[in-house]
Amino acid sequence: MVLEVNKKQRIQSVLRGEKPDRVPVSWYTHFPDQRDNTVADQVAWAKKTDMDMLCVETDGYMQFDCGKTDLSNPGVLAALRPHRAHDIYIEGQVDRAKRIAEGLQDGAAVTYMIFTPYSTIKHSTGSETLVMDLLREHPEAVRHAMEVIEEDNFLLMERLSREAGLDGIFLSLQNCEIDRYTAEEYRGLLAPWDDRLIMKAAELFPFTLLHLCAWRGVPNRLEEWRRHRCEVINWACHIETDMGLKAGRDFFHPEAVLMGGFDNRACGILHWGNKKQIKEYTYRLLDGAGTQRLILGPDCSVQSATPPEHLRWVAEACEEYAKR
């Protein structure tokens, strides 16, 4: 039986393994302009694209203390202290998530992105390699900073779960690229932090969307993340070797909802394609991956210059495919 549902119900039906009226779509992008804490722009973009689920990016909060603290200094890392519940670093993110969810309460579902502690230090230093050097040369200082950031993450997630009206949470895992650490190093240095973040999310939110990030264009050791049983898995189909949507169906756990299919980069059809090309590509994705336990979306953050109508054409193609 095909269910006729609204956007949030469509996401919920997919999570339950039911066949929705059509395959849903979900997108996320960066909003560097901080006007209105990005709320108005994110709500408008979600409506223009006709998406079923918005994943809210954390522009302005990706760096610890909004980028005001120099985390490249080991002494600063060793002396780091967590934020209080109503510091702007926490309060601003709760405000953003809550007002976006309110703005879309009759429309798309909403999740909010959380990064791992190591990624927050990386974003704060602005260097992919400096954080690796710091961890090797000053392990105690880095571990202390990660403990502080973890405490912040848990506090933020607790407030988001109580106050923001989110439909789920969006966790970004990074730092498992094949050129960064060995599998053994990753398991010892970073995996425990990822595991605790995922466990906390499972306690607090209806579902967890796990984003296996490959934004540098370097493949990850996906086998290190395969064990996670999160409800939704999003990965870079166009970067990970031989891991498109169809292959992901066999690779990840069988109850997982798979999310992805579109190259987010300027070289991808989502960015440069015309209406006919994007719709035909969408049909091919659905032919290959099926229409259950699937959300179409990007490998990573959509290019800010990608026209919103390109994303809307994907939703239209899903509607048309369901009527065939």
TIVEXBA-395245 format. One record per residue (C-alpha): residue in one letter; x, y, z. Coordinates in nm, 2 decimals. Example, Ala and Ser with C-alpha at 12.3 -4.5 7.8 and 13.67 -1.06 7.14 Angstrom:
% TIVEXBA-395245
<pt marza="A" u="1.23" v="-0.45" w="0.78"/>
<pt marza="S" u="1.37" v="-0.11" w="0.71"/>
END
This chain:
% TIVEXBA-395245
<pt marza="M" u="0.00" v="0.00" w="0.00"/>
<pt marza="V" u="0.14" v="0.34" w="-0.10"/>
<pt marza="L" u="0.09" v="0.60" w="0.17"/>
<pt marza="E" u="0.00" v="0.97" w="0.09"/>
<pt marza="V" u="0.19" v="1.18" w="0.34"/>
<pt marza="N" u="0.32" v="1.52" w="0.41"/>
<pt marza="K" u="0.70" v="1.59" w="0.42"/>
<pt marza="K" u="0.76" v="1.49" w="0.79"/>
<pt marza="Q" u="0.54" v="1.19" w="0.76"/>
<pt marza="R" u="0.72" v="1.09" w="0.44"/>
<pt marza="I" u="1.05" v="1.09" w="0.63"/>
<pt marza="Q" u="0.90" v="0.90" w="0.92"/>
<pt marza="S" u="0.75" v="0.64" w="0.69"/>
<pt marza="V" u="1.08" v="0.58" w="0.52"/>
<pt marza="L" u="1.24" v="0.54" w="0.86"/>
<pt marza="R" u="0.98" v="0.27" w="0.94"/>
<pt marza="G" u="1.07" v="0.09" w="0.62"/>
<pt marza="E" u="0.74" v="0.16" w="0.46"/>
<pt marza="K" u="0.69" v="0.26" w="0.10"/>
<pt marza="P" u="0.61" v="0.64" w="0.09"/>
<pt marza="D" u="0.41" v="0.82" w="-0.17"/>
<pt marza="R" u="0.75" v="0.91" w="-0.32"/>
<pt marza="V" u="1.11" v="0.90" w="-0.23"/>
<pt marza="P" u="1.20" v="1.20" w="-0.01"/>
<pt marza="V" u="1.49" v="1.44" w="-0.07"/>
<pt marza="S" u="1.71" v="1.62" w="0.18"/>
<pt marza="W" u="1.98" v="1.89" w="0.13"/>
<pt marza="Y" u="2.22" v="2.10" w="0.33"/>
<pt marza="T" u="2.45" v="2.39" w="0.24"/>
<pt marza="H" u="2.66" v="2.66" w="0.41"/>
<pt marza="F" u="2.53" v="3.00" w="0.49"/>
<pt marza="P" u="2.83" v="3.22" w="0.57"/>
<pt marza="D" u="2.61" v="3.53" w="0.59"/>
<pt marza="Q" u="2.52" v="3.55" w="0.95"/>
<pt marza="R" u="2.22" v="3.78" w="0.92"/>
<pt marza="D" u="1.94" v="3.67" w="1.15"/>
<pt marza="N" u="2.16" v="3.38" w="1.27"/>
<pt marza="T" u="2.10" v="3.24" w="0.91"/>
<pt marza="V" u="1.74" v="3.15" w="1.01"/>
<pt marza="A" u="1.55" v="3.34" w="0.74"/>
<pt marza="D" u="1.79" v="3.23" w="0.46"/>
<pt marza="Q" u="1.78" v="2.86" w="0.56"/>
<pt marza="V" u="1.40" v="2.86" w="0.59"/>
<pt marza="A" u="1.36" v="3.03" w="0.25"/>
<pt marza="W" u="1.61" v="2.79" w="0.08"/>
<pt marza="A" u="1.43" v="2.49" w="0.22"/>
<pt marza="K" u="1.10" v="2.62" w="0.08"/>
<pt marza="K" u="1.25" v="2.71" w="-0.26"/>
<pt marza="T" u="1.39" v="2.36" w="-0.31"/>
<pt marza="D" u="1.08" v="2.18" w="-0.19"/>
<pt marza="M" u="1.30" v="1.95" w="0.02"/>
<pt marza="D" u="1.15" v="1.70" w="0.27"/>
<pt marza="M" u="1.43" v="1.74" w="0.53"/>
<pt marza="L" u="1.67" v="2.02" w="0.60"/>
<pt marza="C" u="2.00" v="1.95" w="0.76"/>
<pt marza="V" u="2.11" v="2.27" w="0.94"/>
<pt marza="E" u="2.48" v="2.36" w="0.90"/>
<pt marza="T" u="2.66" v="2.53" w="1.19"/>
<pt marza="D" u="2.83" v="2.83" w="1.01"/>
<pt marza="G" u="2.95" v="3.07" w="1.28"/>
<pt marza="Y" u="2.98" v="2.79" w="1.54"/>
<pt marza="M" u="3.21" v="2.54" w="1.37"/>
<pt marza="Q" u="3.50" v="2.68" w="1.55"/>
<pt marza="F" u="3.52" v="2.66" w="1.93"/>
<pt marza="D" u="3.39" v="2.99" w="2.09"/>
<pt marza="C" u="3.29" v="3.11" w="1.74"/>
<pt marza="G" u="3.65" v="3.13" w="1.63"/>
<pt marza="K" u="3.77" v="3.37" w="1.90"/>
<pt marza="T" u="4.01" v="3.12" w="2.07"/>
<pt marza="D" u="4.34" v="3.01" w="1.92"/>
<pt marza="L" u="4.34" v="2.64" w="1.95"/>
<pt marza="S" u="4.67" v="2.60" w="1.76"/>
<pt marza="N" u="4.85" v="2.68" w="2.09"/>
<pt marza="P" u="4.90" v="2.37" w="2.31"/>
<pt marza="G" u="4.88" v="2.59" w="2.63"/>
<pt marza="V" u="4.53" v="2.71" w="2.52"/>
<pt marza="L" u="4.42" v="2.36" w="2.45"/>
<pt marza="A" u="4.53" v="2.24" w="2.80"/>
<pt marza="A" u="4.35" v="2.53" w="2.97"/>
<pt marza="L" u="4.03" v="2.51" w="2.77"/>
<pt marza="R" u="3.70" v="2.52" w="2.97"/>
<pt marza="P" u="3.35" v="2.43" w="2.87"/>
<pt marza="H" u="3.08" v="2.68" w="2.79"/>
<pt marza="R" u="2.80" v="2.75" w="3.02"/>
<pt marza="A" u="2.44" v="2.66" w="2.92"/>
<pt marza="H" u="2.35" v="3.01" w="2.82"/>
<pt marza="D" u="2.68" v="3.13" w="2.66"/>
<pt marza="I" u="2.62" v="3.26" w="2.31"/>
<pt marza="Y" u="2.81" v="2.96" w="2.16"/>
<pt marza="I" u="2.53" v="2.73" w="2.30"/>
<pt marza="E" u="2.24" v="2.97" w="2.31"/>
<pt marza="G" u="2.30" v="3.09" w="1.95"/>
<pt marza="Q" u="2.28" v="2.73" w="1.82"/>
<pt marza="V" u="1.97" v="2.65" w="2.01"/>
<pt marza="D" u="1.81" v="2.97" w="1.88"/>
<pt marza="R" u="1.90" v="2.89" w="1.52"/>
<pt marza="A" u="1.77" v="2.54" w="1.54"/>
<pt marza="K" u="1.45" v="2.63" w="1.72"/>
<pt marza="R" u="1.35" v="2.92" w="1.49"/>
<pt marza="I" u="1.43" v="2.72" w="1.18"/>
<pt marza="A" u="1.22" v="2.43" w="1.31"/>
<pt marza="E" u="0.94" v="2.67" w="1.39"/>
<pt marza="G" u="0.97" v="2.83" w="1.04"/>
<pt marza="L" u="0.93" v="2.49" w="0.88"/>
<pt marza="Q" u="0.68" v="2.33" w="1.12"/>
<pt marza="D" u="0.43" v="2.29" w="0.84"/>
<pt marza="G" u="0.69" v="2.18" w="0.59"/>
<pt marza="A" u="1.02" v="2.00" w="0.60"/>
<pt marza="A" u="1.17" v="1.79" w="0.88"/>
<pt marza="V" u="1.47" v="1.95" w="1.04"/>
<pt marza="T" u="1.80" v="1.80" w="1.18"/>
<pt marza="Y" u="2.10" v="1.99" w="1.32"/>
<pt marza="M" u="2.47" v="1.91" w="1.26"/>
<pt marza="I" u="2.71" v="1.82" w="1.53"/>
<pt marza="F" u="3.08" v="1.77" w="1.47"/>
<pt marza="T" u="3.31" v="1.54" w="1.67"/>
<pt marza="P" u="3.56" v="1.71" w="1.92"/>
<pt marza="Y" u="3.86" v="1.64" w="1.70"/>
<pt marza="S" u="3.69" v="1.81" w="1.40"/>
<pt marza="T" u="3.60" v="2.12" w="1.61"/>
<pt marza="I" u="3.97" v="2.16" w="1.69"/>
<pt marza="K" u="4.06" v="2.11" w="1.32"/>
<pt marza="H" u="3.80" v="2.37" w="1.22"/>
<pt marza="S" u="3.93" v="2.61" w="1.48"/>
<pt marza="T" u="4.29" v="2.59" w="1.37"/>
<pt marza="G" u="4.20" v="2.60" w="1.00"/>
<pt marza="S" u="4.45" v="2.33" w="0.92"/>
<pt marza="E" u="4.40" v="1.97" w="0.83"/>
<pt marza="T" u="4.76" v="1.87" w="0.94"/>
<pt marza="L" u="4.83" v="2.09" w="1.24"/>
<pt marza="V" u="4.57" v="1.91" w="1.45"/>
<pt marza="M" u="4.75" v="1.58" w="1.37"/>
<pt marza="D" u="5.08" v="1.73" w="1.48"/>
<pt marza="L" u="4.92" v="1.86" w="1.80"/>
<pt marza="L" u="4.77" v="1.52" w="1.88"/>
<pt marza="R" u="5.11" v="1.35" w="1.83"/>
<pt marza="E" u="5.32" v="1.61" w="2.01"/>
<pt marza="H" u="5.08" v="1.72" w="2.28"/>
<pt marza="P" u="4.84" v="1.43" w="2.34"/>
<pt marza="E" u="4.74" v="1.53" w="2.69"/>
<pt marza="A" u="4.65" v="1.89" w="2.59"/>
<pt marza="V" u="4.45" v="1.77" w="2.29"/>
<pt marza="R" u="4.27" v="1.50" w="2.49"/>
<pt marza="H" u="4.18" v="1.76" w="2.75"/>
<pt marza="A" u="4.04" v="2.00" w="2.48"/>
<pt marza="M" u="3.84" v="1.71" w="2.33"/>
<pt marza="E" u="3.69" v="1.63" w="2.67"/>
<pt marza="V" u="3.58" v="2.00" w="2.70"/>
<pt marza="I" u="3.43" v="2.00" w="2.35"/>
<pt marza="E" u="3.26" v="1.67" w="2.41"/>
<pt marza="E" u="3.10" v="1.82" w="2.73"/>
<pt marza="D" u="2.99" v="2.12" w="2.52"/>
<pt marza="N" u="2.84" v="1.89" w="2.25"/>
<pt marza="F" u="2.65" v="1.69" w="2.51"/>
<pt marza="L" u="2.51" v="2.00" w="2.67"/>
<pt marza="L" u="2.41" v="2.14" w="2.33"/>
<pt marza="M" u="2.25" v="1.82" w="2.22"/>
<pt marza="E" u="2.05" v="1.80" w="2.55"/>
<pt marza="R" u="1.92" v="2.15" w="2.50"/>
<pt marza="L" u="1.84" v="2.09" w="2.13"/>
<pt marza="S" u="1.64" v="1.78" w="2.22"/>
<pt marza="R" u="1.44" v="1.96" w="2.49"/>
<pt marza="E" u="1.39" v="2.30" w="2.33"/>
<pt marza="A" u="1.44" v="2.31" w="1.95"/>
<pt marza="G" u="1.16" v="2.08" w="1.82"/>
<pt marza="L" u="1.40" v="1.89" w="1.59"/>
<pt marza="D" u="1.30" v="1.57" w="1.41"/>
<pt marza="G" u="1.65" v="1.41" w="1.44"/>
<pt marza="I" u="2.02" v="1.49" w="1.48"/>
<pt marza="F" u="2.28" v="1.51" w="1.21"/>
<pt marza="L" u="2.63" v="1.38" w="1.31"/>
<pt marza="S" u="2.93" v="1.45" w="1.09"/>
<pt marza="L" u="3.21" v="1.19" w="1.12"/>
<pt marza="Q" u="3.54" v="1.29" w="0.96"/>
<pt marza="N" u="3.91" v="1.21" w="1.00"/>
<pt marza="C" u="3.91" v="0.85" w="0.88"/>
<pt marza="E" u="4.05" v="0.93" w="0.53"/>
<pt marza="I" u="4.30" v="0.68" w="0.39"/>
<pt marza="D" u="4.58" v="0.95" w="0.40"/>
<pt marza="R" u="4.53" v="1.07" w="0.76"/>
<pt marza="Y" u="4.57" v="0.79" w="1.01"/>
<pt marza="T" u="4.61" v="0.41" w="0.99"/>
<pt marza="A" u="4.31" v="0.20" w="1.08"/>
<pt marza="E" u="4.47" v="0.12" w="1.41"/>
<pt marza="E" u="4.55" v="0.48" w="1.49"/>
<pt marza="Y" u="4.19" v="0.58" w="1.41"/>
<pt marza="R" u="4.05" v="0.31" w="1.64"/>
<pt marza="G" u="4.27" v="0.41" w="1.93"/>
<pt marza="L" u="4.27" v="0.79" w="1.89"/>
<pt marza="L" u="3.93" v="0.89" w="1.75"/>
<pt marza="A" u="3.68" v="0.61" w="1.74"/>
<pt marza="P" u="3.59" v="0.62" w="2.11"/>
<pt marza="W" u="3.49" v="0.99" w="2.07"/>
<pt marza="D" u="3.28" v="0.91" w="1.77"/>
<pt marza="D" u="3.12" v="0.62" w="1.96"/>
<pt marza="R" u="3.02" v="0.83" w="2.26"/>
<pt marza="L" u="2.87" v="1.10" w="2.04"/>
<pt marza="I" u="2.66" v="0.84" w="1.85"/>
<pt marza="M" u="2.55" v="0.68" w="2.18"/>
<pt marza="K" u="2.44" v="1.02" w="2.32"/>
<pt marza="A" u="2.25" v="1.10" w="2.01"/>
<pt marza="A" u="2.06" v="0.78" w="2.03"/>
<pt marza="E" u="1.96" v="0.86" w="2.39"/>
<pt marza="L" u="1.82" v="1.20" w="2.30"/>
<pt marza="F" u="1.67" v="1.21" w="1.94"/>
<pt marza="P" u="1.41" v="1.01" w="1.74"/>
<pt marza="F" u="1.67" v="0.93" w="1.48"/>
<pt marza="T" u="2.04" v="0.99" w="1.40"/>
<pt marza="L" u="2.16" v="1.08" w="1.05"/>
<pt marza="L" u="2.52" v="0.98" w="1.02"/>
<pt marza="H" u="2.72" v="1.18" w="0.76"/>
<pt marza="L" u="3.04" v="1.00" w="0.66"/>
<pt marza="C" u="3.22" v="1.31" w="0.54"/>
<pt marza="A" u="3.47" v="1.31" w="0.25"/>
<pt marza="W" u="3.47" v="1.68" w="0.18"/>
<pt marza="R" u="3.85" v="1.68" w="0.09"/>
<pt marza="G" u="3.78" v="1.45" w="-0.20"/>
<pt marza="V" u="3.98" v="1.17" w="-0.03"/>
<pt marza="P" u="3.82" v="0.83" w="0.03"/>
<pt marza="N" u="3.76" v="0.72" w="0.39"/>
<pt marza="R" u="3.81" v="0.38" w="0.55"/>
<pt marza="L" u="3.44" v="0.31" w="0.54"/>
<pt marza="E" u="3.49" v="-0.03" w="0.70"/>
<pt marza="E" u="3.57" v="0.16" w="1.03"/>
<pt marza="W" u="3.22" v="0.32" w="1.02"/>
<pt marza="R" u="3.03" v="0.02" w="0.89"/>
<pt marza="R" u="2.95" v="-0.11" w="1.24"/>
<pt marza="H" u="2.74" v="0.20" w="1.34"/>
<pt marza="R" u="2.37" v="0.12" w="1.35"/>
<pt marza="C" u="2.24" v="0.48" w="1.30"/>
<pt marza="E" u="1.90" v="0.50" w="1.13"/>
<pt marza="V" u="2.02" v="0.71" w="0.83"/>
<pt marza="I" u="2.36" v="0.69" w="0.66"/>
<pt marza="N" u="2.49" v="0.96" w="0.42"/>
<pt marza="W" u="2.82" v="0.92" w="0.25"/>
<pt marza="A" u="3.01" v="1.05" w="-0.06"/>
<pt marza="C" u="2.89" v="0.81" w="-0.34"/>
<pt marza="H" u="3.11" v="0.99" w="-0.59"/>
<pt marza="I" u="3.43" v="0.98" w="-0.38"/>
<pt marza="E" u="3.42" v="0.65" w="-0.20"/>
<pt marza="T" u="3.55" v="0.37" w="-0.43"/>
<pt marza="D" u="3.27" v="0.16" w="-0.58"/>
<pt marza="M" u="3.02" v="0.27" w="-0.31"/>
<pt marza="G" u="2.72" v="0.41" w="-0.49"/>
<pt marza="L" u="2.37" v="0.38" w="-0.35"/>
<pt marza="K" u="2.32" v="0.03" w="-0.48"/>
<pt marza="A" u="2.64" v="-0.09" w="-0.34"/>
<pt marza="G" u="2.57" v="0.08" w="-0.01"/>
<pt marza="R" u="2.25" v="-0.12" w="0.02"/>
<pt marza="D" u="2.47" v="-0.43" w="0.07"/>
<pt marza="F" u="2.75" v="-0.26" w="0.26"/>
<pt marza="F" u="2.57" v="-0.08" w="0.55"/>
<pt marza="H" u="2.34" v="-0.25" w="0.79"/>
<pt marza="P" u="2.02" v="-0.38" w="0.63"/>
<pt marza="E" u="1.78" v="-0.16" w="0.83"/>
<pt marza="A" u="1.96" v="0.16" w="0.74"/>
<pt marza="V" u="1.79" v="0.43" w="0.54"/>
<pt marza="L" u="2.05" v="0.54" w="0.27"/>
<pt marza="M" u="2.08" v="0.90" w="0.19"/>
<pt marza="G" u="2.28" v="1.05" w="-0.10"/>
<pt marza="G" u="2.33" v="0.99" w="-0.47"/>
<pt marza="F" u="2.42" v="1.34" w="-0.59"/>
<pt marza="D" u="2.77" v="1.48" w="-0.63"/>
<pt marza="N" u="2.76" v="1.81" w="-0.44"/>
<pt marza="R" u="3.07" v="1.96" w="-0.62"/>
<pt marza="A" u="3.06" v="2.20" w="-0.91"/>
<pt marza="C" u="3.15" v="1.91" w="-1.14"/>
<pt marza="G" u="2.83" v="1.73" w="-1.05"/>
<pt marza="I" u="2.52" v="1.72" w="-1.26"/>
<pt marza="L" u="2.32" v="1.87" w="-0.97"/>
<pt marza="H" u="2.52" v="2.19" w="-1.02"/>
<pt marza="W" u="2.55" v="2.21" w="-1.40"/>
<pt marza="G" u="2.27" v="2.00" w="-1.54"/>
<pt marza="N" u="1.95" v="2.12" w="-1.70"/>
<pt marza="K" u="1.61" v="2.01" w="-1.60"/>
<pt marza="K" u="1.59" v="1.71" w="-1.83"/>
<pt marza="Q" u="1.94" v="1.59" w="-1.74"/>
<pt marza="I" u="1.88" v="1.61" w="-1.36"/>
<pt marza="K" u="1.55" v="1.44" w="-1.38"/>
<pt marza="E" u="1.68" v="1.16" w="-1.60"/>
<pt marza="Y" u="1.97" v="1.11" w="-1.36"/>
<pt marza="T" u="1.72" v="1.10" w="-1.07"/>
<pt marza="Y" u="1.52" v="0.83" w="-1.25"/>
<pt marza="R" u="1.84" v="0.62" w="-1.29"/>
<pt marza="L" u="1.92" v="0.65" w="-0.92"/>
<pt marza="L" u="1.58" v="0.52" w="-0.83"/>
<pt marza="D" u="1.60" v="0.24" w="-1.08"/>
<pt marza="G" u="1.92" v="0.13" w="-0.92"/>
<pt marza="A" u="1.85" v="0.18" w="-0.55"/>
<pt marza="G" u="1.48" v="0.12" w="-0.52"/>
<pt marza="T" u="1.22" v="0.33" w="-0.35"/>
<pt marza="Q" u="1.23" v="0.21" w="0.01"/>
<pt marza="R" u="1.47" v="0.30" w="0.29"/>
<pt marza="L" u="1.60" v="0.58" w="0.06"/>
<pt marza="I" u="1.64" v="0.96" w="0.08"/>
<pt marza="L" u="1.80" v="1.13" w="-0.22"/>
<pt marza="G" u="2.05" v="1.40" w="-0.12"/>
<pt marza="P" u="2.41" v="1.52" w="-0.17"/>
<pt marza="D" u="2.75" v="1.36" w="-0.10"/>
<pt marza="C" u="2.82" v="1.67" w="0.12"/>
<pt marza="S" u="2.72" v="2.04" w="0.14"/>
<pt marza="V" u="2.56" v="2.17" w="-0.18"/>
<pt marza="Q" u="2.74" v="2.44" w="-0.36"/>
<pt marza="S" u="2.60" v="2.78" w="-0.26"/>
<pt marza="A" u="2.59" v="2.87" w="-0.63"/>
<pt marza="T" u="2.38" v="2.57" w="-0.72"/>
<pt marza="P" u="2.04" v="2.72" w="-0.83"/>
<pt marza="P" u="1.76" v="2.61" w="-0.59"/>
<pt marza="E" u="1.54" v="2.50" w="-0.88"/>
<pt marza="H" u="1.80" v="2.23" w="-0.96"/>
<pt marza="L" u="1.72" v="2.07" w="-0.62"/>
<pt marza="R" u="1.35" v="2.12" w="-0.67"/>
<pt marza="W" u="1.37" v="1.92" w="-1.00"/>
<pt marza="V" u="1.49" v="1.62" w="-0.80"/>
<pt marza="A" u="1.18" v="1.63" w="-0.59"/>
<pt marza="E" u="0.97" v="1.67" w="-0.90"/>
<pt marza="A" u="1.14" v="1.37" w="-1.06"/>
<pt marza="C" u="1.06" v="1.16" w="-0.75"/>
<pt marza="E" u="0.70" v="1.26" w="-0.78"/>
<pt marza="E" u="0.69" v="1.17" w="-1.15"/>
<pt marza="Y" u="0.87" v="0.84" w="-1.09"/>
<pt marza="A" u="0.62" v="0.74" w="-0.82"/>
<pt marza="K" u="0.33" v="0.79" w="-1.07"/>
<pt marza="R" u="0.49" v="0.56" w="-1.33"/>
END
